[in-house]
């Protein structure tokens, strides 16, 4: 009986050591810089069959193009119906060149 008690105490101590050592090995993320995704500058989307550019979080068009979506491939039309998020002026320029 005494041997069983000593064995159980020894096992408990071993498990406690393993538990506390594993806690110390975990990465502390409290001091790491927060990584955030930037908000898009624009949303390019279909407005009555015409490609229209909106500033992010605005409902009024920023710019209306003369590009009709019916001349575009199906994939582009579907993307424009959902809205394409644009994160820079350069990206907007490249996108509009692709549609033109």
N, C-alpha and C positions, 0 to 999 in steps of 0.2 A: 504494500500500500504506500509506504514511504517512497519507494522507487517510482511509482506511478505519479505521485505528487511532484517529485523533483523533475521528472520527465515533462509533465505538463507545464510547470513553471518555466523550465528551460525553453520549451517550444513557444510559449507565450512571449518570452523575452526575445527570442529570435524573430518572431513575426513582427514584434513592435520595432525592432531595429531595422528590419527590411522596410517596413512601412514608413518610418521617419526618414530613412535615407532616400527612398523614392520620392518623398515630398520635396526634399532639397534639390533633387535633380530636375524638377519641372521648371520650364522657362517662365520667368516672371515677365509678363507682357505689359505690366503697368507703366514701365518706363520707355517702351518702344513708341516711336512716332506713329501717329494715326495716318493710315493711307486712305485717301478718299478719292472717289471717282469724280472728275470734274463734270459740271453740268454742261450740256451742249449749248452752243451759241445759237444755233438755228435748228429748225425742223423744216424739211423740204417735203411737201406732200401735194396730193391731188386736190384741186379745188375746182369742181365742175368741169373736169376733163383737162385742166390746165395746170402745169407745174407752178406751185406757189411757194414762196419762201416766207417763213414766219420766224421771228425772234423767239427764242425759247421762253416759255411761260407768257406769251402774248397771243391774243386771239385775232388781232387785226393783222392782215398781210403786211410784211415788210417789203416784199417785192413780188409782183406778178409777172411771170414770163409769158412769152408767146408760144411756148412749147406745149403742144397737145400730147397727152399721154397715149392716145390711140395709135400713135406712130411708134410707140416703144414696145419692146418685147414684154411678154406676159409677166416675167419675173419683176421687171422694173415697175410695171403698172401696179402689181400687188404690193411691192415695197412702198411705193408712193401713197397707196391707199392707207397703209399703216402709219406712214411717216418715217422719214429717214433722218436720224439725229446727226448733226454736223457739229464738230468740235473746234473748227478753226476756219478762218477766212480762206486759207489755202485749200482746205478740204472742200469748202463750198465751191470755189472756183473750179477745181478738178471735177467735181460732181456735175456741175452745170455744163462743163465742156463735154463730158461723156453723154449727156442727154441731148446736146445740141447737134 
